[in-house]
Amino acid sequence: MGEVFAGRYELVDPIGRGGAGAVWRAWDQRRRRYVAAKVLQQSDAHALLRFVREQAMRIDHPHVLAPASWAADDDKVLFTMDLVHGGSLSHLIGDYGPLPPRYVCVLIDQLLAGLHAVHAEGIIHRDIKPANILLEATGTGTPHVRLSDFGIAMRKGEPRLTEADFVVGTPGYFAPEQMLGAEPDVPADLYAVGLVALYLLGGQRPDSRAIAERFLTEGVPPAPVGVPEPLWQVIAALLQPDPRARFRTATGARKALAGAVELLPEPAPGEEPVEIFDQIGPLPEGFGPDGPLPAGPAPAPEAGPGTAPAAGPATVRPQTPPAPPRQAPEPAYASPTTGYPLAAPAHPPTRTDVPSPAPVPPMPVPQPPVAAAAAAPVAAAPVRARRPGPPASVVVPVLVLAAICFAVGIYALTTG
């Protein structure tokens, strides 16, 4: 079994690793379900403060994966989230490469819906990238996006944990104003959404610096290869270098995206469906769907070479008590009707080659009623054996010695 954290969370197996800690699949003993547990690896005050900020981000939305609870145990802390099985957008692109435009529109629309809920709480995510956008394992059905990892998110008006000239986030998904040290705001998150859309359509990470330079020199550049023009107009509005020229809210971007979807061509016939697989894998030994398995009996030893496996429960046969030692081998008993060998009687038969002091008449044995001709043969009832006497080689010397002793005694009495 795994380590039990704070008397409640049993760590099962690691499923991921981030900059601030490892993510484990854990069994919540109180709620009786599996959760994802992020365990803090560092213990310095700066990392702990970020950890406290992240676990405080409580946002209830179907497209947001925010912390649900937290616990501390000695010098370790963790917080838990729902367990999402389908991996991230990075896994999806790794499996399929560029995705169909209509499928990308579904993913981006859900991402914008979750981001609207985040912004409504006054929170700026600051680290929107494919690895932080998780997916439920929905197979070939409608995908389900979950925006995760609020490790560097901050509320508007809160003090920054970094210096003003230090940029926090993932290179390649920065907005131009972030590179200049501007305060995080909603348009910066929307810029990252536009870069994620290009990543899904092209199958590789876009060059954000080159994109910004093209917009500054050309205005809105032509649509990249494979990107329909209506969809490109929405993405281009997200990628404007000037934050004042972008969509001001995630809801505004969603409305524009819904209008673009109406103008997209229908999927080509025979287009391969996108399937989102379970990326976590099976539970390790000792755990089942309903939690840790109870300890069972030790497994039976494996059969050796040449040993046939048991086909079912073994038949218990009564053991016949060992027969007393005999001086000569006994002939096998046979049924007078079938000729099949039968079991030996419970007592050995009478021996006639050993003299006995006095014959004892045999005990009368009651005869069973005569059965029908078709009845199965029954073995004869055992006869009580006579107890054999001492052999002649012992009896004769003893009698001679007794006679001599008797004669000596008579002689002594008469002469005395």
N, C-alpha and C positions, 0 to 999 in steps of 0.2 A: 504494500500500500504506500501511497505518497505521504509527504509531509503535511501535517494539519496545521494551518496557519490561523492563529488567534482562536483556536478551538472551534472554528466554523468552516473554513475553506480548505479542502484537501487538494493539494496540487497534484495533478494527474500526469501531464506531459507538456513540455514546452511546444508552442505552436508559432512563435514569432519573437522578434527582437527589435527594439527601437533604440533611439539615442539615449533615453533615460532609464530603460529597464527592459526586462524580458516579459513576454506575454505567455501565460500558461492556460491550458484547459484545466479547470478546477471544478470540484464537486461542492456545491453549496449545501451543507448539511441541514441548514434551517429551512431553505426554500425547496430542497429536494430536486435540484436541477443542475445541469452543467452550465458554467459561466466562463467568460474570459477574464483572467485576472492579470493585471499589469503590476509586476513587483518592482519596486524601486531598487536599482542597483547601487546608486550613489547615496552617500549619507551627509554630504555637505549641505550647508544652509541654503545655498542658491538652488540646488536641485530639489531640496525638500519644499522650498517655497513654490517652485513651478509645479511640483506634484500636488500641493494643496490647491493651487489655482485650478489645475485640470480637474481634480475630483469634485470641485465645486460647480463645474459646468453641468447643471442638471437641465437637460432639454428633452422634453417628451415629444418626439416626432417620429413617424415611421421611417423617414429617410435620414435620421441622425442617430449615430451610435455614441451616446454620451455615458459617462460614468453613472452607475446605479447605486453603489455602496462602497465603503472603504473600511479597512481594518489595519491595526498596528500590532506588531508582536516584537518586543524587545527593540532592536535597532532596524527592523524592517517594516515597511509599509506597503500596502497594495490597495488598489481599487478594482472593482469588477464592472463588467459590461455584459451585454448579451453576447452569446457565442454565435458568430457568423461563419458559415462553412464554405462559402463560394469563392474565397480568395479576394483579390483586389482587381482593379482594372489592369494592372500590370500583368497579372496572371492571364487575364482574358486576352490581351494582345499577344502575349507569349504563345497562347494556344492557337489563335486564329489570324493574327496580323491585322491589317486594316479591316474595319467593320463596315457593314452597309450603312448608308446615310440615315435611313429611317430608324435603324436600331440605335445609332448614335444619338438621334434626337430624343428617343425614350430615355436613355441614360442621362443626357444633359438636362432634360426637363426635371427628372427626379432629383438630380444634384442641386438644381436651382431651387426646388421646393424645400429641400432640407436647409439650404443656405439661407433662404428667407426666414425660416424659423430661428436660425442662429442669430441673424442680424436683428430680428425682432426682440431678442433678449439683450441687445446692445453689445454683442460679442463679435469680434473680428477674428476669423479663423487663422489667417496668416500663413497657412501651410497646406493649401489645396494642391494636391498632386495625385497621380494615378494610384500610388501605393497607399494613400490614405482614404481612398474611396473603395469601400468593401462591397461585396455582393453576396446576397443569399444564394444558396444552391438551388436554383429554380429549374434546372434542366433546360429543356427547350421552350419553357413557358416565358411569360413576361418577366424581364429582369427586375431585380429589386435592389436599389442602391442604398448604401448606408455611409454617410459622411462621418469619419472617425478621426481620432488623434487630435485632441485639443491641448497638446503639450505646450505650445507657444501661443495659444489663443489668449486674447486679453479683452477686457471690457473697455469700452470707451470711457476715458477719464481716469482710468487706473494708472498708477505710476508704472513706467517701463522698468523691466528687470535688466535691460542692457543699456549701454551708452548710446547716445543719440546717433553717433556715426557708425554704429555696429549693426549690420543687417542680419536679421534672423529669418530663417526659412530654408527652402531647398533651391540651390542654384538651377536656373532654367525655368523657374516658375515665378520669378519676381516681376512685379510691375515696375516700369521705369521710375516712378516716383519713389519706390522703396529704395532703389539704388542711390537716390539722392538724400535719403534719410528722412523722408516725410513721415508724418504720423500715420499709422495704419488706419485704413478706412474701408468702407464697403466697396468702392471701385477697384481697390487692389485685389480683393477676393474675386471680383467678377473678371478681372484681367486673367487671373489664373484659370478660371473656368474656360475662357476662350482658348488658352493653350492646351488644356486637357481635351477639348473638342478636336483640335488639330491633331493631337496625339492619337486619338481613337480613329480618326479618318485616314491618317497617313501610316499608322503602325509603328512610328518611331517618334522620339522626343523632338519637338520643334526647336529651332534655334531662335530663342526669344530676342537675342540681341540683333540678329539679322532682320527679324520681323519688324522690330521697332525702327530700325534704320530705313527699311523700305517704306514704312508708313510715313516717315518724316520727309523722305525725298519724293515719293510718288503719290502721296495721299493714300487712297485705298487701292492696293495693288490688285491685279487680276486674281481670280480664284485659283487655288492650287489644283493640280491634276486630281481628278476623282471627287472633287467637292462641288456639288450642285450650286449654281449661282444664288438661289434664294437662301440656302443655308449659309453660304459664305457671307452674305450681307449681314446676317445676325452675328456671326463670329467676328467679322470685321468691326462691328460696333462694340464688341467686348474688348478688342485689341487696340483700340485707339491709344496712342501714346499719351495724349492729354486726358487725365481722368475726368475732366469736365465734359468731354465729348462722348464718354461711355454711357451705358445704361446706369441710371442712378440707383436702381433697386433690382433685386433678383426677380421680383414679380414682373417688372417691365421687360426683362429679358425673356421670361417665360411667354409672355403674350406675343412678342415678336417671333419666338421660335414656333409657337402654335400656328401662326400665319404662314411661316415658311414651310412647315410640314404639308400644308394643303397644296403647295405647288411642286412638291417632290414627285418624281415618277414612281410608278408602282414597282414593287420588287420584281426582278426578272424571274420568269418561270424556272423552276428547278434550282433556285438559289439555296445553298446549303444553310440549314438553320443553325443558329448560334446556341450552343449548349453550355451552361454554366455548371461545372462539376463540383463535387465535394473536394475541397483542397486540404482539409485537415487530416483526413484518414481515419482508420478504425481506432477504437479505444484499445489501450494496452491491456495486457493480461491482468486479470483481477478486477476489471471494471466492466459493467454492462450498461445497457440503456437506462436502467433505473438506479444507477449508482454503483458503489463498490459491491463486489460479490461476496457472499459469506464464505468463510473458510470451509472447505469440504474435506472428505477423506483423502488420504494419500492416493495418488494414481496407482493402478495395478502395474506390476513390472511387465515390460515388453517381452513378448515371446521370443525365444532364441531361434537361431537358424534351424530349420527342419521341424519346428513345432507348429502344428496346425492351430489356428486361432479358435477359441471357443465359439460354438455356434449359438449358444444360449445358456441358460442356467444349468449347472451340472446336476445329474441325478444322483442322489445319495443312496448308496446300497448298504444294507445291513452287513456287518462284518461277522463271519462265522468264527466262533471261538476255536482256538487251536486244539487239535485232537491230542490226547496223551500219547507219549512215545510208545511205539510198538517194537517188538523184537523182529517182526518180519513184515514186509509190505502187505497192506490189505488189498484184496481185489476190489475193483470198482463195482458199485451196486448198479443194477440195471432194472428198468421197468419191464415187467414181463409182457406188457402189451405193446409198448412203443419201441423199446430197445434204447431210448435216450438215457444217458447216465444221469443218475439222481444224486442229491446230496447225501453224504454219509450220515448215519443215525447220530443222535446226540451223544450216545454212549457207545464205547467199543463193544463188539460182539464177544460172546463167551468163547474162551480158549479151552480146547479139549486136550491139548497136549501137556497140560500142567496138572498134576494130581491135586486133589482137594480132600480135606479131612472128612467131610460129610456132605453129601449132595443135598441141596435144598430144592424142593419142588418149585417150579416156576409159578409166579403169581398169575391167577386167571386174568385175562385181558378181555374187557367187554368188546364184542364185535359190533362194528357200526352197521347201520341198516344198509341193505343192498341197494345201490343206486341204479338208476336206469342205465341201459346199455350205452347210451351216448355220453354218460358222465365221464369227466376226465379222471384218469388214474390217480389214486391217492397212495402215498408211501405208507408202508406198514408201520404200526405203532412200535416204538422201541421196546425191547425186552430187557427187564432188569437183570443185570449181570451178577453172577455169583462171584463172591470174593475169593480169589485163588489162595491156597494154602502155601506153606513153605515147601521148597523142593526137597526131594528125598535125600540129597547129599547133605542136608542140614538135619533132617529129622532123625536119621539112623544113628549118627554119632551122639546126638543128645540123649536118645533113649538108652544106648549102651552105657553112657556115663551115669545116667540116673540109676540104672540097675546096679552098677558097681557100688555107688554110694549107698543104696538101700542094703546091699549084702554086707558091707562094712559095718553099717549101723546095727544089724541083727547080730553080727558076730560079737560086737562089743558088748551088747546087752547080755548075751548068754554066757560069756566068759567072765564077766564081771561079777 
